[in-house]
Amino acid sequence: MKFHNKPGINYFAVVAREKALLLKHYSFLKCEIKGNVLYCYGSCQPAEGCVVYNYRIKYDPSTKPVVTVTSPLIVYNDDIHMYPSDNSLCLYHKSDLYWTSDTHLFNTIIPWTHEWFVFYELWKLTGRWLHPFVPHKGIKIAA
């Protein structure tokens, strides 16, 4: 989903605001701004004994955030709610949230990313995605 440039929106100000909010709420994140794009790097260990997952968030205010796992490698599977085009995480359905430049990463994308890893660990144990979802098997959705 691509957004039209809205007159009067300062995309650098949007990413600077998001970076400040993220660092205020999550000290473990490393964030940098390149141009008008925010990159954040974090990690999550869903439970003791689980691997530590490292991830990157790329946020360009003209589109929705893209979250990818940087390590360990997670191979695409329709059942684990990833986009096949780039292996980014499917964290919400457009019927639940329409992303705008006024939506914040700190209270959506970060908790949803960490929750995704919990459900991924449960999927590894059970073979079923236990979180409620809108089916989209086989649909090639661009992130």
C-alpha positions as CSV (number, residue, x, y, z in Angstrom):
1,M,0.0,0.0,0.0
2,K,1.6,3.2,-1.1
3,F,0.5,6.6,0.1
4,H,0.2,9.8,-1.9
5,N,2.4,12.6,-0.7
6,K,0.1,14.8,1.3
7,P,0.8,18.5,1.0
8,G,2.3,19.8,4.3
9,I,3.6,16.5,5.6
10,N,7.2,16.7,6.6
11,Y,8.3,13.1,6.3
12,F,11.6,13.8,8.0
13,A,9.7,15.2,11.0
14,V,7.5,12.0,11.0
15,V,10.5,9.7,11.2
16,A,12.3,11.9,13.8
17,R,9.1,11.8,15.9
18,E,8.9,8.0,15.6
19,K,12.6,7.6,16.4
20,A,12.2,9.7,19.6
21,L,9.1,7.7,20.7
22,L,10.7,4.4,20.0
23,L,13.8,5.3,22.0
24,K,11.7,6.7,24.8
25,H,9.8,3.4,25.2
26,Y,12.4,0.8,24.2
27,S,16.0,1.2,25.2
28,F,17.1,-2.0,23.4
29,L,16.4,-0.6,20.0
30,K,19.0,1.0,17.8
31,C,17.6,3.5,15.3
32,E,19.0,5.6,12.5
33,I,17.5,7.9,10.0
34,K,18.7,7.8,6.4
35,G,17.0,10.5,4.2
36,N,13.4,10.3,5.2
37,V,13.5,6.6,6.1
38,L,13.8,5.3,9.7
39,Y,15.7,2.0,10.3
40,C,15.4,0.3,13.7
41,Y,17.1,-2.8,14.8
42,G,16.0,-4.9,17.8
43,S,15.9,-8.4,19.2
44,C,13.4,-10.6,20.9
45,Q,13.7,-13.8,22.9
46,P,10.1,-15.0,23.3
47,A,10.9,-17.2,26.3
48,E,13.8,-18.7,28.2
49,G,15.3,-21.4,26.0
50,C,14.2,-19.9,22.8
51,V,16.6,-18.4,20.3
52,V,17.1,-14.7,20.1
53,Y,15.5,-13.2,17.0
54,N,17.0,-10.1,15.5
55,Y,14.9,-7.9,13.3
56,R,14.9,-4.7,11.3
57,I,12.1,-2.2,10.8
58,K,12.2,0.0,7.8
59,Y,9.8,2.8,8.0
60,D,9.2,5.2,5.1
61,P,6.2,7.4,6.0
62,S,4.9,7.2,2.4
63,T,4.2,3.5,3.0
64,K,3.6,1.0,5.8
65,P,6.5,-0.3,7.9
66,V,8.3,-3.4,6.8
67,V,9.7,-5.8,9.5
68,T,12.2,-8.4,8.5
69,V,14.0,-11.0,10.6
70,T,17.8,-10.6,10.1
71,S,18.7,-13.7,12.1
72,P,18.2,-16.5,12.4
73,L,17.0,-17.2,8.9
74,I,13.3,-18.1,8.8
75,V,12.2,-19.8,5.6
76,Y,9.0,-18.6,4.1
77,N,5.9,-20.7,4.8
78,D,2.3,-19.7,4.1
79,D,1.3,-20.8,7.6
80,I,3.5,-18.4,9.5
81,H,2.3,-15.1,8.2
82,M,5.1,-13.7,6.2
83,Y,4.9,-12.0,2.9
84,P,6.4,-14.3,0.2
85,S,7.8,-11.3,-1.8
86,D,10.4,-10.3,0.7
87,N,9.9,-12.6,3.8
88,S,8.7,-9.6,5.9
89,L,6.4,-10.3,8.8
90,C,2.6,-10.0,8.3
91,L,1.7,-8.2,11.6
92,Y,-1.9,-7.0,10.8
93,H,-4.6,-7.1,8.2
94,K,-5.7,-4.0,6.4
95,S,-9.2,-4.5,7.8
96,D,-7.7,-4.1,11.3
97,L,-5.5,-1.1,10.7
98,Y,-4.9,1.3,7.8
99,W,-1.4,2.7,8.3
100,T,-1.0,6.5,8.1
101,S,1.8,8.9,8.9
102,D,-0.1,9.5,12.2
103,T,0.1,5.9,13.3
104,H,3.0,5.1,15.8
105,L,5.5,2.3,15.7
106,F,6.1,2.1,19.5
107,N,2.5,1.0,20.3
108,T,1.8,-1.1,17.3
109,I,4.7,-2.5,15.3
110,I,7.1,-3.2,18.2
111,P,4.6,-5.1,20.4
112,W,3.2,-6.9,17.4
113,T,6.6,-8.0,16.2
114,H,7.5,-9.4,19.6
115,E,4.1,-11.1,19.7
116,W,4.7,-12.6,16.2
117,F,7.9,-14.3,17.6
118,V,5.8,-15.9,20.4
119,F,3.4,-17.3,17.9
120,Y,6.2,-18.4,15.7
121,E,7.6,-20.4,18.6
122,L,4.2,-21.9,19.2
123,W,3.9,-22.8,15.5
124,K,7.2,-24.6,15.7
125,L,5.8,-26.7,18.6
126,T,2.3,-27.3,17.3
127,G,2.5,-26.8,13.5
128,R,-0.5,-24.4,13.8
129,W,-0.6,-20.6,13.8
130,L,-2.5,-20.1,17.0
131,H,-3.0,-16.3,16.8
132,P,-6.3,-15.1,15.2
133,F,-5.7,-14.2,11.6
134,V,-7.3,-13.5,8.2
135,P,-6.4,-16.3,5.9
136,H,-4.2,-15.3,3.0
137,K,-2.5,-18.5,1.9
138,G,-0.9,-18.3,-1.5
139,I,-1.6,-14.6,-2.0
140,K,1.4,-12.8,-3.2
141,I,1.1,-9.5,-1.3
142,A,3.8,-6.9,-1.7
143,A,4.8,-5.5,1.7
